[in-house]
Amino acid sequence: MSTRSRWICLSCRKFIYFPSVDNETRKVICTHCRKPELVEVPAEQVAAMGMA
């Protein structure tokens, strides 16, 4: 089982493993849609969803 952090983007609904950082706002942003709408998903929840 992986303990690596994962995020899900609330805008495009994709899982993100290595998010980007906006240079101006310093917020973590989605690498797909470039919006700062990421929520960290706990490893236990990822394993329960079968994504580990």
ZAKEVEX-735872 format. One record per residue: x, y, z of N, C-alpha, C in turn. Coordinates in nm, 3 decimals, decimal comma. Layout:
BEGIN
rec n_x X; n_y Y; n_z Z; ca_x X; ca_y Y; ca_z Z; c_x X; c_y Y; c_z Z
...
***
This chain:
BEGIN
rec n_x 0,084; n_y -0,119; n_z 0,000; ca_x 0,000; ca_y 0,000; ca_z 0,000; c_x 0,088; c_y 0,125; c_z 0,000
rec n_x 0,052; n_y 0,220; n_z -0,081; ca_x 0,129; ca_y 0,344; ca_z -0,092; c_x 0,082; c_y 0,445; c_z 0,012
rec n_x 0,178; n_y 0,518; n_z 0,070; ca_x 0,143; ca_y 0,622; ca_z 0,166; c_x 0,161; c_y 0,760; c_z 0,104
rec n_x 0,184; n_y 0,763; n_z -0,025; ca_x 0,204; ca_y 0,890; ca_z -0,095; c_x 0,075; c_y 0,971; c_z -0,094
rec n_x 0,087; n_y 1,101; n_z -0,072; ca_x -0,030; ca_y 1,189; ca_z -0,071; c_x -0,089; c_y 1,201; c_z -0,210
rec n_x -0,219; n_y 1,211; n_z -0,213; ca_x -0,290; ca_y 1,232; ca_z -0,338; c_x -0,394; c_y 1,339; c_z -0,314
rec n_x -0,425; n_y 1,410; n_z -0,419; ca_x -0,527; ca_y 1,513; ca_z -0,414; c_x -0,630; c_y 1,484; c_z -0,522
rec n_x -0,749; n_y 1,535; n_z -0,501; ca_x -0,850; ca_y 1,529; ca_z -0,606; c_x -0,891; c_y 1,673; c_z -0,636
rec n_x -0,904; n_y 1,703; n_z -0,763; ca_x -0,944; ca_y 1,837; ca_z -0,805; c_x -1,096; c_y 1,844; c_z -0,807
rec n_x -1,152; n_y 1,942; n_z -0,738; ca_x -1,297; ca_y 1,957; ca_z -0,733; c_x -1,351; c_y 2,018; c_z -0,862
rec n_x -1,262; n_y 2,071; n_z -0,944; ca_x -1,305; ca_y 2,131; ca_z -1,070; c_x -1,314; c_y 2,027; c_z -1,182
rec n_x -1,203; n_y 1,953; n_z -1,207; ca_x -1,204; ca_y 1,857; ca_z -1,318; c_x -1,219; c_y 1,712; c_z -1,271
rec n_x -1,222; n_y 1,688; n_z -1,137; ca_x -1,246; ca_y 1,555; ca_z -1,079; c_x -1,136; c_y 1,453; c_z -1,107
rec n_x -1,013; n_y 1,499; n_z -1,132; ca_x -0,902; ca_y 1,407; ca_z -1,157; c_x -0,815; c_y 1,396; c_z -1,033
rec n_x -0,752; n_y 1,277; n_z -1,017; ca_x -0,657; ca_y 1,259; ca_z -0,909; c_x -0,525; c_y 1,322; c_z -0,948
rec n_x -0,462; n_y 1,391; n_z -0,853; ca_x -0,335; ca_y 1,458; ca_z -0,875; c_x -0,234; c_y 1,398; c_z -0,778
rec n_x -0,118; n_y 1,358; n_z -0,830; ca_x -0,012; ca_y 1,304; ca_z -0,746; c_x 0,097; c_y 1,406; c_z -0,720
rec n_x 0,123; n_y 1,492; n_z -0,818; ca_x 0,226; ca_y 1,595; ca_z -0,806; c_x 0,166; c_y 1,729; c_z -0,849
rec n_x 0,097; n_y 1,800; n_z -0,758; ca_x 0,035; ca_y 1,927; ca_z -0,796; c_x 0,137; c_y 2,035; c_z -0,824
rec n_x 0,095; n_y 2,135; n_z -0,898; ca_x 0,179; ca_y 2,250; ca_z -0,929; c_x 0,154; c_y 2,359; c_z -0,825
rec n_x 0,242; n_y 2,460; n_z -0,826; ca_x 0,226; ca_y 2,575; ca_z -0,737; c_x 0,220; c_y 2,700; c_z -0,824
rec n_x 0,116; n_y 2,780; n_z -0,803; ca_x 0,103; ca_y 2,905; ca_z -0,878; c_x 0,212; c_y 3,002; c_z -0,833
rec n_x 0,285; n_y 3,058; n_z -0,927; ca_x 0,397; ca_y 3,148; ca_z -0,894; c_x 0,352; c_y 3,277; c_z -0,827
rec n_x 0,236; n_y 3,327; n_z -0,863; ca_x 0,189; ca_y 3,454; ca_z -0,807; c_x 0,123; c_y 3,438; c_z -0,671
rec n_x 0,034; n_y 3,340; n_z -0,658; ca_x -0,043; ca_y 3,325; ca_z -0,534; c_x 0,020; c_y 3,226; c_z -0,437
rec n_x 0,112; n_y 3,143; n_z -0,486; ca_x 0,178; ca_y 3,037; ca_z -0,407; c_x 0,080; c_y 2,932; c_z -0,358
rec n_x -0,035; n_y 2,920; n_z -0,423; ca_x -0,133; ca_y 2,817; ca_z -0,389; c_x -0,106; c_y 2,692; c_z -0,471
rec n_x -0,143; n_y 2,579; n_z -0,416; ca_x -0,131; ca_y 2,453; ca_z -0,487; c_x -0,244; c_y 2,447; c_z -0,589
rec n_x -0,209; n_y 2,417; n_z -0,715; ca_x -0,309; ca_y 2,416; ca_z -0,822; c_x -0,307; c_y 2,283; c_z -0,897
rec n_x -0,416; n_y 2,254; n_z -0,964; ca_x -0,430; ca_y 2,131; ca_z -1,043; c_x -0,339; c_y 2,137; c_z -1,165
rec n_x -0,273; n_y 2,027; n_z -1,195; ca_x -0,186; ca_y 2,022; ca_z -1,312; c_x -0,266; c_y 2,008; c_z -1,441
rec n_x -0,395; n_y 1,974; n_z -1,431; ca_x -0,478; ca_y 1,955; ca_z -1,551; c_x -0,552; c_y 2,085; c_z -1,589
rec n_x -0,626; n_y 2,141; n_z -1,494; ca_x -0,709; ca_y 2,258; ca_z -1,526; c_x -0,653; c_y 2,388; c_z -1,468
rec n_x -0,545; n_y 2,380; n_z -1,389; ca_x -0,475; ca_y 2,496; ca_z -1,333; c_x -0,558; c_y 2,575; c_z -1,232
rec n_x -0,658; n_y 2,513; n_z -1,170; ca_x -0,741; ca_y 2,581; ca_z -1,071; c_x -0,699; c_y 2,537; c_z -0,931
rec n_x -0,708; n_y 2,627; n_z -0,832; ca_x -0,667; ca_y 2,595; ca_z -0,695; c_x -0,776; c_y 2,527; c_z -0,613
rec n_x -0,838; n_y 2,424; n_z -0,670; ca_x -0,950; ca_y 2,358; ca_z -0,603; c_x -0,916; c_y 2,214; c_z -0,566
rec n_x -0,801; n_y 2,195; n_z -0,501; ca_x -0,756; ca_y 2,061; ca_z -0,464; c_x -0,789; c_y 2,029; c_z -0,320
rec n_x -0,825; n_y 1,903; n_z -0,298; ca_x -0,852; ca_y 1,853; ca_z -0,163; c_x -0,765; c_y 1,729; c_z -0,145
rec n_x -0,688; n_y 1,727; n_z -0,036; ca_x -0,602; ca_y 1,611; ca_z -0,010; c_x -0,687; c_y 1,492; c_z 0,031
rec n_x -0,656; n_y 1,376; n_z -0,026; ca_x -0,729; ca_y 1,253; ca_z 0,002; c_x -0,641; c_y 1,167; c_z 0,093
rec n_x -0,689; n_y 1,132; n_z 0,214; ca_x -0,610; ca_y 1,048; ca_z 0,305; c_x -0,581; c_y 0,911; c_z 0,243
rec n_x -0,465; n_y 0,854; n_z 0,275; ca_x -0,424; ca_y 0,725; ca_z 0,219; c_x -0,526; c_y 0,615; c_z 0,248
rec n_x -0,589; n_y 0,619; n_z 0,366; ca_x -0,688; ca_y 0,517; ca_z 0,401; c_x -0,809; c_y 0,524; c_z 0,307
rec n_x -0,849; n_y 0,643; n_z 0,271; ca_x -0,963; ca_y 0,661; ca_z 0,183; c_x -0,928; c_y 0,616; c_z 0,041
rec n_x -0,805; n_y 0,645; n_z -0,004; ca_x -0,761; ca_y 0,603; ca_z -0,136; c_x -0,758; c_y 0,450; c_z -0,145
rec n_x -0,710; n_y 0,386; n_z -0,039; ca_x -0,705; ca_y 0,239; ca_z -0,036; c_x -0,846; c_y 0,180; c_z -0,038
rec n_x -0,938; n_y 0,245; n_z 0,033; ca_x -1,076; ca_y 0,196; ca_z 0,038; c_x -1,144; c_y 0,209; c_z -0,097
rec n_x -1,099; n_y 0,305; n_z -0,178; ca_x -1,157; ca_y 0,325; ca_z -0,310; c_x -1,090; c_y 0,235; c_z -0,415
rec n_x -0,986; n_y 0,162; n_z -0,374; ca_x -0,917; ca_y 0,073; ca_z -0,466; c_x -0,822; c_y 0,143; c_z -0,559
rec n_x -0,776; n_y 0,262; n_z -0,522; ca_x -0,686; ca_y 0,340; ca_z -0,608; c_x -0,541; c_y 0,330; c_z -0,563
rec n_x -0,512; n_y 0,254; n_z -0,459; ca_x -0,375; ca_y 0,247; ca_z -0,405; c_x -0,286; c_y 0,167; c_z -0,495
***
